[in-house]
Amino acid sequence: SDFKGSYSMEESVHWKVVKKFLGLVSVHNIPLYLIDPLVLGRMNENSHHEESTGSGLNCKYLCAPREFTTFALLDKFWKNEKDAEEEGFQWMELSGKDPRLAGMDGLSGTEIPLHYIFKLQNHAIHLVVFYERSGNFLWHGQLRLKQNADKKFVHFRKLHFGRYPGAYNRPELHLASIDGLEIRVPKEIANFLEEVSHSRFVECRYKEARTFYQVYPEDTSQDAMEFKKKAKDLLHQAAKILNRQEVPFWLSSGTCLGWFRQCNIIPYSKDVDLGILIKDYKVDIITAFQQAGLPLKHKFGKEDDSLELSFQSTGVKLDVFFFYEEDDYMWNGGTQVKTGKKFKYIFPKFALCWTEFLELKVRVPCKTLPYVEANYGKNWEIPVTSWDWKSSPANVQENGIWPLGDWDEVIQIH
């Protein structure tokens, strides 16, 4: 991906292939936009300088040697294979199961197109199909080759999108002139590129959740249903507040266990649990929750040690745990009000992925099993209704005691 120097359109096969492909698309009014990280990255670097006119023979973006140019196709299918063939393109469609039709009632076997690849001469157009999901976000599937697929069609390993499923916010698009071609691109290129690097998506485990409910039938009592509704509303509200503050958070503790084990809220859990890295903490978080009508219930610990916040909603509590990163593990803290004793919960290091939970796009630890096992031990699949936060967790350790002189600061109850 060497973008040095400038190239002439006359000589660039890549540019000609893109031009030909866009020509095909424009005839059918297909909603495409450019998501190619190399080209967008180059545009982003240059955005502070001057607008490319694409005048003359100077071609800045689309002529540089690369194997693919990547576009997104929005929720529409490609039905113009014949036209593409007439223009000399060889093409391949990669499909997979539609996760939007999956659910507790069983997976639908419905296959949908996930990726298309159009090849001409030594350049290929990778078309990633995005679908709208119920958290009002866009999703693309993993690129999987079927048994009989031509594995040599292109260098699949080098494709930017498709090694994993991905989740994105719906971008605002605008029309840009790139090397003389009119192409839709995300308006906020830097934001989009930032999203690319953290877009990995994991699906809720419906199959395992169904098995779980066969063994432990769902509690459909009025109390349980009311709690689940309140918890869902609270989670949506908290997500809105934290997203507005640009504070990344994830499902933690019982809320994470519920998602992982049963794709649902655990009805006897009594609260909603979120995790935030301590480096993302800011005082504004407390103010924002209070302004949204969620008063601070307690604040334990302090920024450099065992910080934990709790907010009160109607009948449901929101617990926010702050995580501290060490060389080879992560931890969050707990404080016992009566004694000032400190506790520490140890987790293996983890990265964050997106999932869809209760119609919300939200983060979870990518490798959820080790996270859940750290907290709930090897028997996490068995529901435990009586839980003591000081002794029940598999990963709890005593961590000393707060000095009396600090109690006013580190044990605040409102």
Contacts in CASP RR format, 6 or more apart in sequence:
PFRMAT RR
TARGET T0000
AUTHOR 0000-0000-0000
METHOD contacts of the structure
MODEL  1
SDFKGSYSMEESVHWKVVKKFLGLVSVHNIPLYLIDPLVLGRMNENSHHE
ESTGSGLNCKYLCAPREFTTFALLDKFWKNEKDAEEEGFQWMELSGKDPR
LAGMDGLSGTEIPLHYIFKLQNHAIHLVVFYERSGNFLWHGQLRLKQNAD
KKFVHFRKLHFGRYPGAYNRPELHLASIDGLEIRVPKEIANFLEEVSHSR
FVECRYKEARTFYQVYPEDTSQDAMEFKKKAKDLLHQAAKILNRQEVPFW
LSSGTCLGWFRQCNIIPYSKDVDLGILIKDYKVDIITAFQQAGLPLKHKF
GKEDDSLELSFQSTGVKLDVFFFYEEDDYMWNGGTQVKTGKKFKYIFPKF
ALCWTEFLELKVRVPCKTLPYVEANYGKNWEIPVTSWDWKSSPANVQENG
IWPLGDWDEVIQIH
1 38 0 8 1.000
1 64 0 8 1.000
1 66 0 8 1.000
2 64 0 8 1.000
2 65 0 8 1.000
3 38 0 8 1.000
3 42 0 8 1.000
3 64 0 8 1.000
6 58 0 8 1.000
6 59 0 8 1.000
6 60 0 8 1.000
6 63 0 8 1.000
7 15 0 8 1.000
7 59 0 8 1.000
7 63 0 8 1.000
7 64 0 8 1.000
8 57 0 8 1.000
8 58 0 8 1.000
8 59 0 8 1.000
8 63 0 8 1.000
9 15 0 8 1.000
9 16 0 8 1.000
9 56 0 8 1.000
9 57 0 8 1.000
9 59 0 8 1.000
9 63 0 8 1.000
9 179 0 8 1.000
10 57 0 8 1.000
11 63 0 8 1.000
12 59 0 8 1.000
12 62 0 8 1.000
12 63 0 8 1.000
13 121 0 8 1.000
13 122 0 8 1.000
13 123 0 8 1.000
14 62 0 8 1.000
14 63 0 8 1.000
14 64 0 8 1.000
14 65 0 8 1.000
14 66 0 8 1.000
14 69 0 8 1.000
14 123 0 8 1.000
15 59 0 8 1.000
15 62 0 8 1.000
15 63 0 8 1.000
15 179 0 8 1.000
17 69 0 8 1.000
17 120 0 8 1.000
17 121 0 8 1.000
17 123 0 8 1.000
17 124 0 8 1.000
17 125 0 8 1.000
18 62 0 8 1.000
18 69 0 8 1.000
18 123 0 8 1.000
18 125 0 8 1.000
18 181 0 8 1.000
19 181 0 8 1.000
20 87 0 8 1.000
20 89 0 8 1.000
20 120 0 8 1.000
21 89 0 8 1.000
21 118 0 8 1.000
21 120 0 8 1.000
21 125 0 8 1.000
22 32 0 8 1.000
22 181 0 8 1.000
22 182 0 8 1.000
22 183 0 8 1.000
24 80 0 8 1.000
24 83 0 8 1.000
24 84 0 8 1.000
24 87 0 8 1.000
24 89 0 8 1.000
25 32 0 8 1.000
27 83 0 8 1.000
28 80 0 8 1.000
28 83 0 8 1.000
30 73 0 8 1.000
30 76 0 8 1.000
30 78 0 8 1.000
30 80 0 8 1.000
31 73 0 8 1.000
31 74 0 8 1.000
31 76 0 8 1.000
32 71 0 8 1.000
32 72 0 8 1.000
32 73 0 8 1.000
32 74 0 8 1.000
32 127 0 8 1.000
32 184 0 8 1.000
33 71 0 8 1.000
33 72 0 8 1.000
33 74 0 8 1.000
33 171 0 8 1.000
33 173 0 8 1.000
33 183 0 8 1.000
33 184 0 8 1.000
33 185 0 8 1.000
33 186 0 8 1.000
34 40 0 8 1.000
34 69 0 8 1.000
34 70 0 8 1.000
34 71 0 8 1.000
34 72 0 8 1.000
34 178 0 8 1.000
34 183 0 8 1.000
34 184 0 8 1.000
34 185 0 8 1.000
35 70 0 8 1.000
35 71 0 8 1.000
35 72 0 8 1.000
35 128 0 8 1.000
35 161 0 8 1.000
35 186 0 8 1.000
35 192 0 8 1.000
35 196 0 8 1.000
36 68 0 8 1.000
36 69 0 8 1.000
36 70 0 8 1.000
36 71 0 8 1.000
36 160 0 8 1.000
37 70 0 8 1.000
37 160 0 8 1.000
37 193 0 8 1.000
37 196 0 8 1.000
38 64 0 8 1.000
38 66 0 8 1.000
38 160 0 8 1.000
39 61 0 8 1.000
39 62 0 8 1.000
39 69 0 8 1.000
39 178 0 8 1.000
40 185 0 8 1.000
40 186 0 8 1.000
40 189 0 8 1.000
40 192 0 8 1.000
40 193 0 8 1.000
41 189 0 8 1.000
41 193 0 8 1.000
42 60 0 8 1.000
42 61 0 8 1.000
42 64 0 8 1.000
43 61 0 8 1.000
43 176 0 8 1.000
43 178 0 8 1.000
43 185 0 8 1.000
43 189 0 8 1.000
44 189 0 8 1.000
44 190 0 8 1.000
44 193 0 8 1.000
46 52 0 8 1.000
46 60 0 8 1.000
47 189 0 8 1.000
51 177 0 8 1.000
52 60 0 8 1.000
52 61 0 8 1.000
52 177 0 8 1.000
52 178 0 8 1.000
52 179 0 8 1.000
53 177 0 8 1.000
53 180 0 8 1.000
54 60 0 8 1.000
54 177 0 8 1.000
54 178 0 8 1.000
54 179 0 8 1.000
54 180 0 8 1.000
59 179 0 8 1.000
60 179 0 8 1.000
61 178 0 8 1.000
61 179 0 8 1.000
62 69 0 8 1.000
62 178 0 8 1.000
62 179 0 8 1.000
62 181 0 8 1.000
63 179 0 8 1.000
67 122 0 8 1.000
67 123 0 8 1.000
67 124 0 8 1.000
67 154 0 8 1.000
67 155 0 8 1.000
67 158 0 8 1.000
68 123 0 8 1.000
68 124 0 8 1.000
68 125 0 8 1.000
68 126 0 8 1.000
68 154 0 8 1.000
68 158 0 8 1.000
68 159 0 8 1.000
68 160 0 8 1.000
69 123 0 8 1.000
69 124 0 8 1.000
69 125 0 8 1.000
69 126 0 8 1.000
70 125 0 8 1.000
70 126 0 8 1.000
70 127 0 8 1.000
70 128 0 8 1.000
70 159 0 8 1.000
70 160 0 8 1.000
70 161 0 8 1.000
71 125 0 8 1.000
71 126 0 8 1.000
71 127 0 8 1.000
71 128 0 8 1.000
72 127 0 8 1.000
72 128 0 8 1.000
72 129 0 8 1.000
72 130 0 8 1.000
72 140 0 8 1.000
73 116 0 8 1.000
73 127 0 8 1.000
73 128 0 8 1.000
73 129 0 8 1.000
73 130 0 8 1.000
74 130 0 8 1.000
74 138 0 8 1.000
75 129 0 8 1.000
75 130 0 8 1.000
75 131 0 8 1.000
75 132 0 8 1.000
77 113 0 8 1.000
77 129 0 8 1.000
78 93 0 8 1.000
78 113 0 8 1.000
78 116 0 8 1.000
78 127 0 8 1.000
78 129 0 8 1.000
81 91 0 8 1.000
84 91 0 8 1.000
84 118 0 8 1.000
85 91 0 8 1.000
87 120 0 8 1.000
88 120 0 8 1.000
89 118 0 8 1.000
89 119 0 8 1.000
89 120 0 8 1.000
89 125 0 8 1.000
90 118 0 8 1.000
90 119 0 8 1.000
90 120 0 8 1.000
90 153 0 8 1.000
91 116 0 8 1.000
91 117 0 8 1.000
91 118 0 8 1.000
91 119 0 8 1.000
92 116 0 8 1.000
92 117 0 8 1.000
92 119 0 8 1.000
92 149 0 8 1.000
92 150 0 8 1.000
92 153 0 8 1.000
93 113 0 8 1.000
93 115 0 8 1.000
93 116 0 8 1.000
94 113 0 8 1.000
94 114 0 8 1.000
94 115 0 8 1.000
94 116 0 8 1.000
94 117 0 8 1.000
94 143 0 8 1.000
94 144 0 8 1.000
94 145 0 8 1.000
94 146 0 8 1.000
94 149 0 8 1.000
95 111 0 8 1.000
95 112 0 8 1.000
95 113 0 8 1.000
95 114 0 8 1.000
96 111 0 8 1.000
96 112 0 8 1.000
96 114 0 8 1.000
96 141 0 8 1.000
96 144 0 8 1.000
97 107 0 8 1.000
97 108 0 8 1.000
97 109 0 8 1.000
97 110 0 8 1.000
97 111 0 8 1.000
97 112 0 8 1.000
98 108 0 8 1.000
98 109 0 8 1.000
98 110 0 8 1.000
98 111 0 8 1.000
98 112 0 8 1.000
98 131 0 8 1.000
99 139 0 8 1.000
99 203 0 8 1.000
100 131 0 8 1.000
100 133 0 8 1.000
100 134 0 8 1.000
101 107 0 8 1.000
101 108 0 8 1.000
101 109 0 8 1.000
101 110 0 8 1.000
102 108 0 8 1.000
102 203 0 8 1.000
102 206 0 8 1.000
103 206 0 8 1.000
103 263 0 8 1.000
104 206 0 8 1.000
104 209 0 8 1.000
104 210 0 8 1.000
104 213 0 8 1.000
104 263 0 8 1.000
106 206 0 8 1.000
106 210 0 8 1.000
107 206 0 8 1.000
107 207 0 8 1.000
112 129 0 8 1.000
112 131 0 8 1.000
113 129 0 8 1.000
114 128 0 8 1.000
114 129 0 8 1.000
114 140 0 8 1.000
114 141 0 8 1.000
114 142 0 8 1.000
114 143 0 8 1.000
115 126 0 8 1.000
115 127 0 8 1.000
115 128 0 8 1.000
115 129 0 8 1.000
115 140 0 8 1.000
115 141 0 8 1.000
115 143 0 8 1.000
115 161 0 8 1.000
115 162 0 8 1.000
116 125 0 8 1.000
116 126 0 8 1.000
116 127 0 8 1.000
116 129 0 8 1.000
117 124 0 8 1.000
117 125 0 8 1.000
117 126 0 8 1.000
117 127 0 8 1.000
117 153 0 8 1.000
117 154 0 8 1.000
118 124 0 8 1.000
118 125 0 8 1.000
118 127 0 8 1.000
119 125 0 8 1.000
119 153 0 8 1.000
119 154 0 8 1.000
124 154 0 8 1.000
126 154 0 8 1.000
126 159 0 8 1.000
126 160 0 8 1.000
126 161 0 8 1.000
128 140 0 8 1.000
128 161 0 8 1.000
128 162 0 8 1.000
129 140 0 8 1.000
130 138 0 8 1.000
130 139 0 8 1.000
130 140 0 8 1.000
130 168 0 8 1.000
131 138 0 8 1.000
131 139 0 8 1.000
131 140 0 8 1.000
132 138 0 8 1.000
132 139 0 8 1.000
132 170 0 8 1.000
133 139 0 8 1.000
133 167 0 8 1.000
133 356 0 8 1.000
133 361 0 8 1.000
134 356 0 8 1.000
134 359 0 8 1.000
135 356 0 8 1.000
135 359 0 8 1.000
135 360 0 8 1.000
135 361 0 8 1.000
136 170 0 8 1.000
136 361 0 8 1.000
137 167 0 8 1.000
137 168 0 8 1.000
137 169 0 8 1.000
137 170 0 8 1.000
137 354 0 8 1.000
137 356 0 8 1.000
137 361 0 8 1.000
138 167 0 8 1.000
138 168 0 8 1.000
138 169 0 8 1.000
138 170 0 8 1.000
139 165 0 8 1.000
139 166 0 8 1.000
139 167 0 8 1.000
139 168 0 8 1.000
139 201 0 8 1.000
139 356 0 8 1.000
140 161 0 8 1.000
140 162 0 8 1.000
140 165 0 8 1.000
140 166 0 8 1.000
140 168 0 8 1.000
141 162 0 8 1.000
141 165 0 8 1.000
141 166 0 8 1.000
141 201 0 8 1.000
142 162 0 8 1.000
142 163 0 8 1.000
142 164 0 8 1.000
142 165 0 8 1.000
143 156 0 8 1.000
143 159 0 8 1.000
143 161 0 8 1.000
143 162 0 8 1.000
143 163 0 8 1.000
145 151 0 8 1.000
145 156 0 8 1.000
160 196 0 8 1.000
164 200 0 8 1.000
164 201 0 8 1.000
165 200 0 8 1.000
165 201 0 8 1.000
165 202 0 8 1.000
165 203 0 8 1.000
166 199 0 8 1.000
166 200 0 8 1.000
166 201 0 8 1.000
166 354 0 8 1.000
167 199 0 8 1.000
167 201 0 8 1.000
167 354 0 8 1.000
167 356 0 8 1.000
167 361 0 8 1.000
168 192 0 8 1.000
168 195 0 8 1.000
168 199 0 8 1.000
169 195 0 8 1.000
169 361 0 8 1.000
171 186 0 8 1.000
171 187 0 8 1.000
171 188 0 8 1.000
171 191 0 8 1.000
171 192 0 8 1.000
172 186 0 8 1.000
172 187 0 8 1.000
172 188 0 8 1.000
173 184 0 8 1.000
173 185 0 8 1.000
173 186 0 8 1.000
173 187 0 8 1.000
174 184 0 8 1.000
174 185 0 8 1.000
174 187 0 8 1.000
175 182 0 8 1.000
175 183 0 8 1.000
175 184 0 8 1.000
176 182 0 8 1.000
176 183 0 8 1.000
176 184 0 8 1.000
176 185 0 8 1.000
177 183 0 8 1.000
178 185 0 8 1.000
186 192 0 8 1.000
198 352 0 8 1.000
199 354 0 8 1.000
200 353 0 8 1.000
200 354 0 8 1.000
200 366 0 8 1.000
201 353 0 8 1.000
201 354 0 8 1.000
201 355 0 8 1.000
202 353 0 8 1.000
202 354 0 8 1.000
202 355 0 8 1.000
202 364 0 8 1.000
202 366 0 8 1.000
202 368 0 8 1.000
203 355 0 8 1.000
203 356 0 8 1.000
204 259 0 8 1.000
204 263 0 8 1.000
204 355 0 8 1.000
204 356 0 8 1.000
204 357 0 8 1.000
205 260 0 8 1.000
205 263 0 8 1.000
206 263 0 8 1.000
208 261 0 8 1.000
209 261 0 8 1.000
209 262 0 8 1.000
209 263 0 8 1.000
209 264 0 8 1.000
212 261 0 8 1.000
212 262 0 8 1.000
212 381 0 8 1.000
213 262 0 8 1.000
216 383 0 8 1.000
218 264 0 8 1.000
219 267 0 8 1.000
219 268 0 8 1.000
223 267 0 8 1.000
224 267 0 8 1.000
224 268 0 8 1.000
225 267 0 8 1.000
227 265 0 8 1.000
227 267 0 8 1.000
227 270 0 8 1.000
227 316 0 8 1.000
228 264 0 8 1.000
228 265 0 8 1.000
228 267 0 8 1.000
230 313 0 8 1.000
230 314 0 8 1.000
230 315 0 8 1.000
230 316 0 8 1.000
231 255 0 8 1.000
231 265 0 8 1.000
231 269 0 8 1.000
231 271 0 8 1.000
231 272 0 8 1.000
231 316 0 8 1.000
232 265 0 8 1.000
232 358 0 8 1.000
233 313 0 8 1.000
234 272 0 8 1.000
234 313 0 8 1.000
234 316 0 8 1.000
234 318 0 8 1.000
235 255 0 8 1.000
235 272 0 8 1.000
235 357 0 8 1.000
235 358 0 8 1.000
235 360 0 8 1.000
235 362 0 8 1.000
236 358 0 8 1.000
236 359 0 8 1.000
236 360 0 8 1.000
237 292 0 8 1.000
237 294 0 8 1.000
237 313 0 8 1.000
238 249 0 8 1.000
238 272 0 8 1.000
238 274 0 8 1.000
238 289 0 8 1.000
238 294 0 8 1.000
238 318 0 8 1.000
239 249 0 8 1.000
239 360 0 8 1.000
239 362 0 8 1.000
240 292 0 8 1.000
241 285 0 8 1.000
241 288 0 8 1.000
241 289 0 8 1.000
241 292 0 8 1.000
241 294 0 8 1.000
242 248 0 8 1.000
242 249 0 8 1.000
242 274 0 8 1.000
242 276 0 8 1.000
242 285 0 8 1.000
244 288 0 8 1.000
245 282 0 8 1.000
245 284 0 8 1.000
245 285 0 8 1.000
245 288 0 8 1.000
247 276 0 8 1.000
247 280 0 8 1.000
247 281 0 8 1.000
247 282 0 8 1.000
247 285 0 8 1.000
248 276 0 8 1.000
248 277 0 8 1.000
248 280 0 8 1.000
248 352 0 8 1.000
248 363 0 8 1.000
249 274 0 8 1.000
249 275 0 8 1.000
249 276 0 8 1.000
249 320 0 8 1.000
249 363 0 8 1.000
250 256 0 8 1.000
250 274 0 8 1.000
250 275 0 8 1.000
250 276 0 8 1.000
250 352 0 8 1.000
250 362 0 8 1.000
250 363 0 8 1.000
250 364 0 8 1.000
250 365 0 8 1.000
251 259 0 8 1.000
251 273 0 8 1.000
251 274 0 8 1.000
251 275 0 8 1.000
251 357 0 8 1.000
251 362 0 8 1.000
251 363 0 8 1.000
251 364 0 8 1.000
252 273 0 8 1.000
252 274 0 8 1.000
252 275 0 8 1.000
252 321 0 8 1.000
253 273 0 8 1.000
253 319 0 8 1.000
253 321 0 8 1.000
253 375 0 8 1.000
254 266 0 8 1.000
254 269 0 8 1.000
254 273 0 8 1.000
254 375 0 8 1.000
255 265 0 8 1.000
255 266 0 8 1.000
255 269 0 8 1.000
255 272 0 8 1.000
255 273 0 8 1.000
255 274 0 8 1.000
256 273 0 8 1.000
256 364 0 8 1.000
256 365 0 8 1.000
256 368 0 8 1.000
256 371 0 8 1.000
256 372 0 8 1.000
256 375 0 8 1.000
257 266 0 8 1.000
257 372 0 8 1.000
257 375 0 8 1.000
257 376 0 8 1.000
257 380 0 8 1.000
258 264 0 8 1.000
258 265 0 8 1.000
258 266 0 8 1.000
258 269 0 8 1.000
259 355 0 8 1.000
259 357 0 8 1.000
259 364 0 8 1.000
259 368 0 8 1.000
260 364 0 8 1.000
260 368 0 8 1.000
260 369 0 8 1.000
260 372 0 8 1.000
261 372 0 8 1.000
261 380 0 8 1.000
261 381 0 8 1.000
263 357 0 8 1.000
264 358 0 8 1.000
265 272 0 8 1.000
265 358 0 8 1.000
266 383 0 8 1.000
268 383 0 8 1.000
268 385 0 8 1.000
270 316 0 8 1.000
270 317 0 8 1.000
271 316 0 8 1.000
271 317 0 8 1.000
271 318 0 8 1.000
271 319 0 8 1.000
272 316 0 8 1.000
272 317 0 8 1.000
272 318 0 8 1.000
272 319 0 8 1.000
273 319 0 8 1.000
273 321 0 8 1.000
274 318 0 8 1.000
274 319 0 8 1.000
274 320 0 8 1.000
274 321 0 8 1.000
275 320 0 8 1.000
275 321 0 8 1.000
275 322 0 8 1.000
275 323 0 8 1.000
275 332 0 8 1.000
276 320 0 8 1.000
276 321 0 8 1.000
276 322 0 8 1.000
276 323 0 8 1.000
277 322 0 8 1.000
277 323 0 8 1.000
277 325 0 8 1.000
278 303 0 8 1.000
278 307 0 8 1.000
278 322 0 8 1.000
278 323 0 8 1.000
278 324 0 8 1.000
278 325 0 8 1.000
279 325 0 8 1.000
281 303 0 8 1.000
281 307 0 8 1.000
281 322 0 8 1.000
285 309 0 8 1.000
285 320 0 8 1.000
286 296 0 8 1.000
286 299 0 8 1.000
286 309 0 8 1.000
289 295 0 8 1.000
289 296 0 8 1.000
289 311 0 8 1.000
289 318 0 8 1.000
290 296 0 8 1.000
294 311 0 8 1.000
294 312 0 8 1.000
294 313 0 8 1.000
294 318 0 8 1.000
295 311 0 8 1.000
295 312 0 8 1.000
295 414 0 8 1.000
296 309 0 8 1.000
296 310 0 8 1.000
296 311 0 8 1.000
296 312 0 8 1.000
296 414 0 8 1.000
297 310 0 8 1.000
297 311 0 8 1.000
297 312 0 8 1.000
297 317 0 8 1.000
297 413 0 8 1.000
297 414 0 8 1.000
298 308 0 8 1.000
298 309 0 8 1.000
298 310 0 8 1.000
298 411 0 8 1.000
298 412 0 8 1.000
298 413 0 8 1.000
298 414 0 8 1.000
299 307 0 8 1.000
299 308 0 8 1.000
299 309 0 8 1.000
299 310 0 8 1.000
299 412 0 8 1.000
299 414 0 8 1.000
300 306 0 8 1.000
300 307 0 8 1.000
300 308 0 8 1.000
300 334 0 8 1.000
300 335 0 8 1.000
300 410 0 8 1.000
300 411 0 8 1.000
300 412 0 8 1.000
301 307 0 8 1.000
301 308 0 8 1.000
301 333 0 8 1.000
301 334 0 8 1.000
301 335 0 8 1.000
301 402 0 8 1.000
301 409 0 8 1.000
301 410 0 8 1.000
301 411 0 8 1.000
302 406 0 8 1.000
302 409 0 8 1.000
302 410 0 8 1.000
306 332 0 8 1.000
306 333 0 8 1.000
306 334 0 8 1.000
306 335 0 8 1.000
306 342 0 8 1.000
306 344 0 8 1.000
306 399 0 8 1.000
306 410 0 8 1.000
307 322 0 8 1.000
307 333 0 8 1.000
308 319 0 8 1.000
308 320 0 8 1.000
308 321 0 8 1.000
308 322 0 8 1.000
308 332 0 8 1.000
308 333 0 8 1.000
308 334 0 8 1.000
308 335 0 8 1.000
309 319 0 8 1.000
309 320 0 8 1.000
309 322 0 8 1.000
310 317 0 8 1.000
310 318 0 8 1.000
310 319 0 8 1.000
310 320 0 8 1.000
311 317 0 8 1.000
311 318 0 8 1.000
311 320 0 8 1.000
312 318 0 8 1.000
321 332 0 8 1.000
321 333 0 8 1.000
322 332 0 8 1.000
323 330 0 8 1.000
323 331 0 8 1.000
323 332 0 8 1.000
323 347 0 8 1.000
324 330 0 8 1.000
324 331 0 8 1.000
324 332 0 8 1.000
325 349 0 8 1.000
328 349 0 8 1.000
329 346 0 8 1.000
329 347 0 8 1.000
329 348 0 8 1.000
329 349 0 8 1.000
330 346 0 8 1.000
330 347 0 8 1.000
330 348 0 8 1.000
330 349 0 8 1.000
330 350 0 8 1.000
331 344 0 8 1.000
331 345 0 8 1.000
331 346 0 8 1.000
331 347 0 8 1.000
332 344 0 8 1.000
332 345 0 8 1.000
332 347 0 8 1.000
333 342 0 8 1.000
333 343 0 8 1.000
333 344 0 8 1.000
333 345 0 8 1.000
333 399 0 8 1.000
334 342 0 8 1.000
334 343 0 8 1.000
334 344 0 8 1.000
334 345 0 8 1.000
334 389 0 8 1.000
334 399 0 8 1.000
335 341 0 8 1.000
335 342 0 8 1.000
335 343 0 8 1.000
335 402 0 8 1.000
335 410 0 8 1.000
335 411 0 8 1.000
336 342 0 8 1.000
336 343 0 8 1.000
336 390 0 8 1.000
337 411 0 8 1.000
337 413 0 8 1.000
339 401 0 8 1.000
340 401 0 8 1.000
340 402 0 8 1.000
340 407 0 8 1.000
340 411 0 8 1.000
341 390 0 8 1.000
341 398 0 8 1.000
341 400 0 8 1.000
341 401 0 8 1.000
341 402 0 8 1.000
342 398 0 8 1.000
342 399 0 8 1.000
342 400 0 8 1.000
342 401 0 8 1.000
342 402 0 8 1.000
343 389 0 8 1.000
343 390 0 8 1.000
343 396 0 8 1.000
343 397 0 8 1.000
343 398 0 8 1.000
343 399 0 8 1.000
344 396 0 8 1.000
344 397 0 8 1.000
344 398 0 8 1.000
344 399 0 8 1.000
345 374 0 8 1.000
345 375 0 8 1.000
345 393 0 8 1.000
345 395 0 8 1.000
345 396 0 8 1.000
345 397 0 8 1.000
346 374 0 8 1.000
346 395 0 8 1.000
346 397 0 8 1.000
347 371 0 8 1.000
347 374 0 8 1.000
347 375 0 8 1.000
347 395 0 8 1.000
348 367 0 8 1.000
348 370 0 8 1.000
348 371 0 8 1.000
348 374 0 8 1.000
350 365 0 8 1.000
350 366 0 8 1.000
350 367 0 8 1.000
350 370 0 8 1.000
350 371 0 8 1.000
351 365 0 8 1.000
351 366 0 8 1.000
351 367 0 8 1.000
352 363 0 8 1.000
352 364 0 8 1.000
352 365 0 8 1.000
352 366 0 8 1.000
353 363 0 8 1.000
353 364 0 8 1.000
353 365 0 8 1.000
353 366 0 8 1.000
354 361 0 8 1.000
354 362 0 8 1.000
354 363 0 8 1.000
354 364 0 8 1.000
355 361 0 8 1.000
355 362 0 8 1.000
355 363 0 8 1.000
355 364 0 8 1.000
356 362 0 8 1.000
357 364 0 8 1.000
365 371 0 8 1.000
372 380 0 8 1.000
373 380 0 8 1.000
373 394 0 8 1.000
374 394 0 8 1.000
374 395 0 8 1.000
375 393 0 8 1.000
375 394 0 8 1.000
375 395 0 8 1.000
376 384 0 8 1.000
376 393 0 8 1.000
376 394 0 8 1.000
377 394 0 8 1.000
384 392 0 8 1.000
389 396 0 8 1.000
390 396 0 8 1.000
402 410 0 8 1.000
402 411 0 8 1.000
END
